[in-house]
Each structure stands twice: as structure tokens, then as C-alpha cells.
């Protein structure tokens, strides 16, 4: 494996390799005092401020470098289309258990989602609550830092026992710490059986019920509540799923969805093509800069209804709440802070302080700055994707 790593890094920095061109671009930008904006397919251009920075496009660096189905490990170049990765995995009955979203609605999108973008965004789909976040599936990665240095973190092992793995920092960094060259991922077998139950309940009842079930030994894989309807996905062994369906039906009645309907629903929630997200986008676009925002709010799952005016969809047993509201950002942050959570503007036409994410504590801010300085001492990578820029 060490020899494979050495060969891969040598190829990456060869004269005709895309990473070599990226390294030159980084050095040039540092010399000019310019900043760079790392981008794959562009399906997440709506996240953060993308108005600044020269574009560094990763899509030229594609390909699956290694795949060991029996070891549940795959190493992929960052610019590889997500679709290709999932197709190869599907042939062997495997998948990416964190269910990376594809947001095909972005007006600026010029290509399809990439594996690097899926990791750098740190976004997980409906199954995150049971299968883990993106970072939990990253075993290692190769990164070009702001010094144009090629660093390798982690490795192709299923369990890291050496302490905190720096490769986990790349998940959710949005290209602010460096350019992902390749990623080694843990992959998982596709679930044997899947079933989705639907229940008619209000928000408070749904939150109480799903957390009650989550505390029991049930194969619950995902949940979503919107507009008076709670949907619960179960995955696992046939007998376990069948027993859970029967028990939940006895307790709350409900309805078992047909598999094609259930699959379409969860895909819509994952990719934001479901009715809730379609309506939220329409509301944001119609309001323009007059103040409607789709917020991504993380709170403890058992948190009571937030009471914000607008439409709500709750995932992850209540731990993730999407709220489309005209409420001012200050009001949103006040409510979320009282709940011990964090709010991030996910889709909006407003700019600047009007829609800033929840502020970091002084300790968190200092840690972020220290990590940023270690990876990018010259400030080559634009941090506007994560938090508001400081005034020059």
C-alpha cells in the first residue's frame, strides 16, 4: 500500500498531472496576494459566499485509483463524478452509506456533483443519523495545502486507532483548507431490506414518537416530518424490519409505503427535489432580496418545536430542521441559540450580515484560525464559503 501511495503521489505531481497545475496556481496566487475558490461540479455554489476568488476547477482529475470490495475500501480522485463512483459500487452490492446529496437545482451548476465536492461539503443524506456523517466514512485523503505542499493523511484501514485523523477536517471544509486530490472512503453493503412507514401526527407528537422509537432496539435508518406527516425508514435483516413494522403499526397504526414511492421520497429529501424543497426554493426566488431564507438548523433531536414562522421539514430524529422563513436572521439565531443549536443559511438571495451563520464562540473561532493558518498561512483559499469575511 505504501508503494501504491508513493506511485499515486508521483503521478499527481507529474508535469502533466492536474494537481501539478493546481500547485502552480496556488504558488502564483500566493505570490500575487490573490485567493482561490475550489470547485468541482458546482452543485453547491449556493452555499456560502462564492463572489470572490479565482476558480480552481478539480474536474480534470478523475478516476478510481483502487477498489477492494472485500475490504470495503475505495480510493477515488476528487474530480470523479459521484455518479460513476456509485455505479461501480452498485455492481458489487455496495454504496456510500452517508448518502451524499446532489443539488441539481443550482442555477450556476455547469457539471455534475463530484466525489471531492461531496466530501468537502460535509453534507450527508437522510441516513446520517444511523450510518454516520461524511467524516465518519473518510479513511484518508491527499491534500494540496496553501503552501502548495502535497500531504497524505490517514490510510486504507477500516479503523483508526492512532488518535484524531486530520483527514476528517477535510469533510465540511468547503475547500478552505486545501484542495482535495484524492479520498479513501469506507464503503458499505447495500441494505438487505428497506421499509418506510407513514404516520399522521403533528410536529410535537412526531418529535416525541421518533425519539421514543430511536431509544429502542429498532432498525430505524432515517426519519422525516413535514406538514403533519412523519415518515420512518427501517433497514436491516428481513426479520428485524418485519418485526419493527408490526410493532410500530400496533402502536401508531400508520401506513406502509410501496417501495417505489418510498425510494422516490427519500431520494427527493436527499437531493432537495421533494415538494418541501421545491416550494422553499420558489419562496426564496420570489422574495428576492426582501428576506426569505431556507435555513439548515442543527439542534439536539429532542428539542421542542422551535416556533419559527414558516415551513419546516425535520430530519435525523429532529436533529436537523429545515426552516423556510421570512424571519430576520437575528430572530432565527436567538431561537436556535436558546436550543443549543447552530443555524446556517442554506439558500437565500440576501447577502452579508443579513444572513450570516450562527457565530462561533471565541474558543471555536481561535481554533478555526489556528487550523486555517497551519494549512494556509498565506490566505490563498477563500474562507467566505464558511463564514463572513472580515472587513479589509
N, C-alpha and C positions, 0 to 999 in steps of 0.2 A: 504493500500500500504506500509506503514511503517513496518507493521508486515511481509509482504512478503519480503521486503528488508532485514530485520533482519534475517529471516529464510534462505534466499539465501546466505548471508554473512557467517552465521554459517556453512552452508553446504560447502561453498567454502573452509573454513579453517578447516574442519574436518580432522581427521588424514588420511583418505583415499582419500581426495579430491586432484585433480591435483594442484590447487592453493596453497595448503599447501606444496606440494613438491616444487613448484616454489619458495615459500617464503624461504624454507630451502636452496635451490640452491642459491638464492640471498644473504642470510646471509653468506653462505660458500664462495661465490665468493668475497664478500666484505672483509672477513677475510683474504683471500689469496692474495688480490690485483688483482684479475682476473676480466675480463669483460665478459659479456654475450651478445649473439646475439639472439634476439627474432625472432621466425619464425613460420609460420603456414604451409600452403601447399607448400611454396617455389616458387610460380608462379611469384614472384617479386624479385628473387635472383639476377637479373641483375641490380637492382637499387642500386647505391652506392657501397661502398667497403664492401664486405662480407668475406674478407680474415681473419678477426680477431674475436676472441670471442668464448666462449663455447656456444654450441647450447642449447637454451631453447625452446622446441617444445610445442606448445599450443594445438595440435590436440586432446589430450586426454580429453579436457574439452568441450564437445559438448552438444547441446540440446537447444530447445526453451523454455525458462523459463516461458514466458507469452505472450499471443497474444490477443489483444482486437480489432477485426476488426472494430467495430462501433466507437472506439476511435482513430483508425488509429495509434496504438502504438504496438510495438513488442519489447520484451526483449530477447536477444539471447546470449548464451555463445560464447566466442571468437573463439573457435576451431571448431564451427559448419560449415560444408561445405556450401558455398554460394548457391550451387545448391539446397540443402534441404530447405533453407530459402525461396528462390524464388518459389519453388514448392508449399509450404504451402500458400504463398501469392497469387499465381495464382489461387488456388482453391476458393479464396474469391474475385477474380477480382481485386487484388491489386498488387503492385510492389514496388521496390526500385527505386524511380524516378531519383536518381543520376546515375543510370546505371553503377554499378561497373564493371570495366573491368576484364576479365580473360585472363591472358597471358600464354597460354599453351605451348608456344614455348621454354620456358627456359630449357636449357639442363640439369640443376641441379634439375629440378622440380621432387619431389618424391610424390606429392599428389596434390589434387585439391584445388582451392582457398577457403579460409575460410572467414567468416564474419569479424573476427578480423583483418585479413590482409587487407580486403577491406577498413576498416576504418583507420587502422594505416598508410596505404599508402597514403590516402587522394586523391586518383585518381578518377575522375569522367568521365563518358562517354559523347557521343555527346550532350545529353540534358542538360548538366550542365549550359549552357548559359541561359536557360529559367527556369529550375527546381531548380537551386542552387547546390552548392558544397556538398561534403560529410558532412562537418562540419555543414551545414545548416539543416541536417536531423538527427543529433545526439542530442537526448534529455538528455541523461545521460549515465554514464558508471561507472564501478567499476575497479579500477586500483591497481596493486601491485607496490609500488614505490621502489626506490633503497634502502630504509630503511627496506624493506620487510613489509611495512605497507599497509593494505587494506583500500583504500579510495573510497568513493562514491561521485560522482559529478552529479548534475542535478537531473532529475526525469522524471516520465512518464506523462509529460504535453505537450500540443501542443504548448504552447507559454511561453517563458522565459522572465519575466519582472523584474527580480531581478538584472539585470546587466550582465556583461560578465560571461559566464559559462565556467569553466575550462575544462569541458568535450570536448569543441571544440578544445582545444590544442592537444588532442589525435589524431585528424584527421590530418594525414600527419606527425606525429612524428616518424614514422618508428620504433617504439619500443625503442626509445632513452630516453624517459621519464619514462617508466614503462611498465608493462605487462598488457594488456587489459584482464580483467577477463570476463566481460560481457558488452554489449552495449544495450541501449534502443534507438530505432530508430522510427522516424516518417515515416510511410508508406503512400502510396497514391493510389487512384483508378487508374486502368489502363485507358489510354485514350480511349474515345468513338470512335473516328475516326482518322485515320492517313493517310496522303498522302504525296508523295515525288515527287517534280518537278526537272527536269534536264534541265540545260541551258548550251549552248556552249559559253563561254566567257573567256577572258584572266584574269590573276591574278588581275591586277589593276581594271578592269571592275567589276570583281566578288566582290572585297572588297567594292567598291563604291556602288554596287547594293544591296548587302546583308545588309549593314548598313543603306541604304535608307529604305529598307523594315522593318528593325528592329525598325526604328523610327516611324513606322505606327502601328495602332492597328490591326495587323495581328497575327494569332495563329502560328507564326513560332517557332518551337521547337528546331531545330538543323540545322546546315549547314556544308558543307564540299566542299573544292575546291582542285582539283588536275588535272594536265595535261590538262588544257583547259576546264574542266567541273565543273560547280557549281551545287551541289545538295542541295535542301532545303526541310526539313521535316516540315510538318504542322500537328498539333494535337489539338483536341478540339471537340466542338459540330459540328455535321454534317453540319449544315447550314453555320457556320463560316468558316469551312475548304473549303467547296464547293465555297463559295464566294471569298475566298482568292485565290484559284486555278484559278478561272476565271479571276480575276483581274491581277494576275501575268502573266497569259498567254497572255492577251491583251497587257501587257506592254513589255514582252520579248519573247513571243512565248514559246518555250520550249516544254518539253515532260513530261507527267505524267507516272511514272513508275508503272509497275504491282506490287501489294502488296508483293508477294513472293520475287521479285527482290529487292525491296526497303528494306524489312526486312533483307535480306541477306547482303545488302551493309552496313547498319548501324551496324549490328552485327559485320561485318568484321572490320569496323572502331573502334568500341568499343574494340574488342578483339585482334586487330592487326593481323588479318588473311586476311585483304584486300590486293589487289595486291601491293599497295604502300609499305606497311609494310613488305610484303614478300620480295620484291625487296630490301628494305633497309637492312633487316637482311642479305640477301645474299651478299650485297656490304660490310657490316661490316665484315662478316666472311671471305670473300675472301681477303680483305685488311689486315686482321690480325692486327698486331701492327704497321702497316705502316700508319695509320692515316685516317680512315673513321669512322665517328661518327653519330649516329642518335640523334639529339638534340631536346629537348622539350622546346620551346621558348614561353614565355608569354609576350605579348605586348598589348598596347591599341588597340582595334579592328580596329580603323580607320587608324592605321599605314600603310604607303605606303609599297609596296613590299620591302623586306629587301635587295634584290640583292645578297644574298649569293649563291655561286656556288653549284649546286647540285639539288636534287629532293626536292619538297615541297608539303606538304598537309596542308591546313589551315582549322581549325575548329573554332567553337564558334564565328561566325561573323568576323573571322580574329584575335581573341584574343589569340588563341592557334595555333602555327605554328610548324609543324614537319619538320625538315630540315635534310636530309641525305647528308653530305658534307665531302670532304677531307680537308676543310679549317682548319687552325690551330685554337685552342681554343681561342687564343688571338684575332684573327680577328673576330671570332663569337661574343665574349664578347664586342668588340669595337662597332660593328654594333648594337647589341642589347641594349647596354647602351645608345647610342645616341637616340634610340627609346623609352627610359624609361622603358625597359623591363628586363626580367630575363631569363637566359639560363641555362638549366640543361642537362648534358649528360645522355641520356636515355638508349642507347645501344652502347657499344664500347668494343674493346679489348685492348685499350690503358689504361694506369694506371697513377695514381699520378697527378701532376700538369698539365700534358698534356691535361687532360680533366676535370679539376675542374669546378664546377658550378660557376655562377656569384658570385662575392664576396659580402658579406654583408657590409653595412655601419658600421662605428664604433658604432653608436647607436643601430642598429639592432643586432650586434654581442654581445654587452653588455647585451641587453635584453635576447637574447638566452642563454647566460651563466648564467644569474641570474635565469631564469626559470629552466635550467638544474640543477643548484646547489640545488634549492628548492626541486625538485623531486628526485634527485640522487646525494647526496652530496659526495658519495664515488666513483663516476665514474664507477659504475657497468655496466651500459648499454653502448654499443659501439656507439659512435656518428659518426662513419665513414659512416653510411648509409646516412647521411645528408650533411656532408661537410668534406673536407680533414682533417685528424688528424694532430695535431701539432707534431712537432718533439720532441721526448723524450729527 
